[in-house]
Amino acid sequence: MAHTEPRNSLARTPNRRQWLQRASTTGIGFFAAGNMVASLGSSAFSHPTVAEQPFADETYASGKNVAASVHPLATEAAISMFRKGGNAIDAAIAAALTLSVVDSHNSGIGGGCLAIVRTANGQVLALDGREMAPKLAHRDMYLRNGKPDGTLSQDGPLAVATPGQLAALYDLSTKHGYLRWRDLFEPAIAHAEYGFQIDRVLAGRISGEADIIRRYPETARVLLKRNGSPYAQGELLLQPDLATTLTSIANEGIEWFYRGPFAKTVGEWMGQNGGILSADDFAAYQCKYREPIRSLYRGYDVIGMPPPSSGGVHIAQILNILQDFPLPELWKTDRNQAYHLLLEAMQLAFADRAYWLGDSDFVKVPRGLVDPTYARTLAQKISRSQKTRFATHHVPADAATNVFDDRKHTTHLTTADQLGNWVAITSTVNTSFGSKVIVPGTGVVLNNEMDDFSIAPNTPNAFGLVGSENNAIAPGKRPLSSMSPTLVLNDKKQPILSCGAAGGPKIITAVLRILTAVLDENLSVADAVAAPRVHHQWQPDEAVVEERLPDSVVADLKGRGHTTRSIAASAIAQAIQWTSDGNLHAASDPRVPSRAAAYEA
Ligand code: DON
């Protein structure tokens, strides 16, 4: 691709004031300023937003090559790759690597990712870089005296699964990127080596987790000041060990990580500190290409991530259910009913999730879950006026036979370029700073993705999710995820929308809201990302509503029998839209100080 020097390096479109104006003209409510604490799951894993500055600047940009992520430095890193002549794949990888450094509470090379990628030649790929359970993991490893102990799957050495993100990024780079692998690391290494200013979100995460971080001396050495206190917003965080690790991976490739010094150091430390992750687990890790889930929603081809994500299955299932109702009309004439229908469809889907979903390499996940005929039977169980309590999951017609067996705290970032490459990557270390473990000398925050397994039947995980035997722990198995990178094609098979989110189970419902806002309501991508969200995950039996949802809608939902709980922000999403004038429009979530940007070659 022949990029030249930028005419307009960072196309800066609506600023915060304009966003506010747009929100008011589209009838989108505002966050209440002050004291805003956004919640993505249980309060312990809430995603802090910015109290006095609730609206992020520069959360929308349009142009020929675009990027959106949750951190301005990661978006800058993506744009810098376009500037060097890279494509959307290079840009996305550089952004993901930068997030490892500047946003390590959410994602990083010590975690995993799921990605939907559309290449310029029209190929659509679902890439699974999800972590795998170590080979010594077993079904009852978190039971103590017969009782599940969630602290073991959430913090410390036993919580760590084999990281997958780097394997996936490397595969994408070698097969589809333009730039050299080592070039993609430049921004990330610079921010680790020379430091970056801690923003309010990261400062909040460090101080919120400081007590647990102090239990791990190396993590405290890296993330806290010498006197043990948390850094404040605006202070510089230097991560020399992480810079060295990234430099080695840049120069020597992922072998250094999976089969070399990194794997060896981590394995030895785990052995000495009560962990089970070994160098052999690293050597055995493989990212996988899977068959994407495709469903037709009102003429659009919606493409999602199959198991071990639950996102693609349940977004397809919910859309199929909603197809039975005149949603485009209802968004105009009876928005209360539209929200009610979303909640009911979510309930049905999450009841199925708890029973059926798990890693399809290990268990049967019925393909019938995404069958439109099954959705019709579920739709018939929904009352348009009253909430129904669905006591259990349902059984699709072909439950026994059709499986997704293709054999063959989190962040979402997205990029697209003028050649037609689109990347949607959701990446995570799971909850804030993952396991809180940094193995001495590495600088890498290791995930606690083991908590995404069901550690015991009906035992809720950090996000209140329950699961069945299908999501029980087994060596080499991948924990079930809600991460839902999603791509939409129009009837000419052109990509018109990509989106995804962070927020545990609220990822699924946030993506759904963006899809219905764009496809049913014809909202612009920025308005769709900003639109108020509702969430229901079957258990607990409550409708979670954003504070910005008008009071009249909340009152109406209560009248229909929903128990509502209000939170400031449900999930943090990024999206890109293509419009027929040939422009790409990137939107990052205004709920946090995120950034969208464009580059004109
Ligand atoms: O894969 C999953 O579903 C979870 N590990 C995602 C965690 C998450 O989104 C945390 N967000 N703030």
Boltz pocket constraint, residues with backbone or C-beta under 6 A from the ligand:
constraints:
  - pocket:
      binder: B
      contacts: [[A, 40], [A, 45], [A, 47], [A, 409], [A, 410], [A, 411], [A, 428], [A, 429], [A, 430], [A, 431], [A, 449], [A, 452], [A, 480], [A, 481], [A, 482], [A, 483], [A, 501], [A, 502], [A, 503], [A, 504], [A, 505], [A, 507]]
      max_distance: 6.0
